[in-house]
Amino acid sequence: MKDQFEILLKEKDKYKPVEYGKQCYKINNKIWYVSRLVELAKSMPIKEMKIDDIRAVKLNLPLLKDHGVTHLEIAYHMKVALEANMNFPIILGEHGNIMDGHHRVIKALALGIPIVKVVQFITDPEPDKYINEKAIESFTPYIYNDVFIEGV
């Protein structure tokens, strides 16, 4: 990911977003691959929701816990957010946490889009992977298999 930040800063024409299929969602010691969440969500009904009703927005939760975000990282995420395709629904977990779609939420907030498409699991699917406590301690905040976003 750091390489992508540097490319964005120094060689903007070579920038490309993180490759689909390499993103993951993590909460506690559980990890889900976003590509599988998307596949599971395809059969779910799409609803419209006020952007202000999304849990992370309503509670003003931090996007990344215990991580000092740099200007370069914000610039990277702004670019990704502005290019986010709002035709795809935001995937919410059983408790309303964003499992996929942080950049779409940021875009909606930044552009004043009041209603977004969402799908929500009634029960979260089984994680793709569990990590042990030692791995959690050494887990680099933000990066895991190229992309890491802590669940909010």
HUGINOR-V291050 format. One record per residue. N is the residue number from 1. RES is the residue in three letters. SS is DSSP state (A for helix, B for strand, O for the rest). D_CENTER is the distance of its C-alpha to the mean C-alpha in Angstrom with 1 decimal. Layout:
BEGIN
N/RES/SS/D_CENTER, N/RES/SS/D_CENTER
END
This chain:
BEGIN
1/MET/O/14.1, 2/LYS/A/16.9, 3/ASP/A/19.0, 4/GLN/A/16.6, 5/PHE/A/16.9, 6/GLU/A/20.6, 7/ILE/A/20.9, 8/LEU/A/19.2, 9/LEU/A/21.7, 10/LYS/A/24.8, 11/GLU/O/24.6, 12/LYS/A/22.5, 13/ASP/A/24.0, 14/LYS/A/22.6, 15/TYR/O/19.0, 16/LYS/O/16.7, 17/PRO/O/12.9, 18/VAL/O/11.6, 19/GLU/O/13.3, 20/TYR/O/12.0, 21/GLY/O/12.6, 22/LYS/O/11.8, 23/GLN/O/8.1, 24/CYS/B/8.0, 25/TYR/B/7.0, 26/LYS/B/9.8, 27/ILE/B/11.8, 28/ASN/O/15.4, 29/ASN/O/16.8, 30/LYS/B/15.0, 31/ILE/B/12.7, 32/TRP/B/11.5, 33/TYR/B/11.1, 34/VAL/A/8.7, 35/SER/A/11.9, 36/ARG/A/13.9, 37/LEU/A/11.7, 38/VAL/A/12.1, 39/GLU/A/15.8, 40/LEU/A/16.3, 41/ALA/A/15.0, 42/LYS/O/17.3, 43/SER/O/20.3, 44/MET/O/18.9, 45/PRO/O/20.3, 46/ILE/O/18.2, 47/LYS/B/18.9, 48/GLU/B/18.8, 49/MET/B/17.6, 50/LYS/B/18.2, 51/ILE/A/15.2, 52/ASP/A/17.0, 53/ASP/A/17.0, 54/ILE/O/13.3, 55/ARG/A/13.6, 56/ALA/A/11.4, 57/VAL/A/13.3, 58/LYS/A/16.6, 59/LEU/O/16.6, 60/ASN/O/15.4, 61/LEU/O/13.3, 62/PRO/O/12.2, 63/LEU/O/8.7, 64/LEU/O/10.1, 65/LYS/O/13.2, 66/ASP/O/16.3, 67/HIS/O/15.1, 68/GLY/O/17.2, 69/VAL/O/15.2, 70/THR/O/17.5, 71/HIS/A/18.5, 72/LEU/A/17.7, 73/GLU/A/14.0, 74/ILE/A/14.0, 75/ALA/A/15.8, 76/TYR/A/13.5, 77/HIS/A/10.5, 78/MET/A/13.1, 79/LYS/A/14.3, 80/VAL/A/11.1, 81/ALA/A/10.5, 82/LEU/A/14.2, 83/GLU/A/14.1, 84/ALA/O/11.4, 85/ASN/O/13.4, 86/MET/O/13.8, 87/ASN/O/15.8, 88/PHE/O/13.1, 89/PRO/O/12.3, 90/ILE/B/9.2, 91/ILE/B/9.3, 92/LEU/B/10.4, 93/GLY/O/12.0, 94/GLU/O/15.7, 95/HIS/O/15.6, 96/GLY/O/13.2, 97/ASN/O/10.2, 98/ILE/B/6.8, 99/MET/B/6.2, 100/ASP/B/4.6, 101/GLY/O/5.0, 102/HIS/A/4.1, 103/HIS/A/6.5, 104/ARG/A/8.7, 105/VAL/A/9.1, 106/ILE/A/10.1, 107/LYS/A/12.3, 108/ALA/A/13.9, 109/LEU/A/14.7, 110/ALA/A/16.0, 111/LEU/A/18.1, 112/GLY/O/19.3, 113/ILE/O/18.1, 114/PRO/O/19.2, 115/ILE/B/18.2, 116/VAL/B/15.1, 117/LYS/B/15.0, 118/VAL/B/13.5, 119/VAL/B/14.3, 120/GLN/B/14.6, 121/PHE/O/15.8, 122/ILE/O/19.1, 123/THR/O/18.9, 124/ASP/O/15.9, 125/PRO/O/16.8, 126/GLU/O/18.2, 127/PRO/O/15.9, 128/ASP/O/16.4, 129/LYS/B/17.4, 130/TYR/B/18.6, 131/ILE/O/19.1, 132/ASN/O/22.2, 133/GLU/A/22.8, 134/LYS/A/24.1, 135/ALA/A/21.0, 136/ILE/A/18.8, 137/GLU/A/21.2, 138/SER/A/20.9, 139/PHE/O/17.2, 140/THR/O/16.2, 141/PRO/O/13.6, 142/TYR/O/10.5, 143/ILE/O/11.9, 144/TYR/O/12.5, 145/ASN/O/13.7, 146/ASP/O/12.7, 147/VAL/O/9.0, 148/PHE/O/8.0, 149/ILE/B/5.5, 150/GLU/B/7.9, 151/GLY/O/7.9, 152/VAL/O/9.1
END
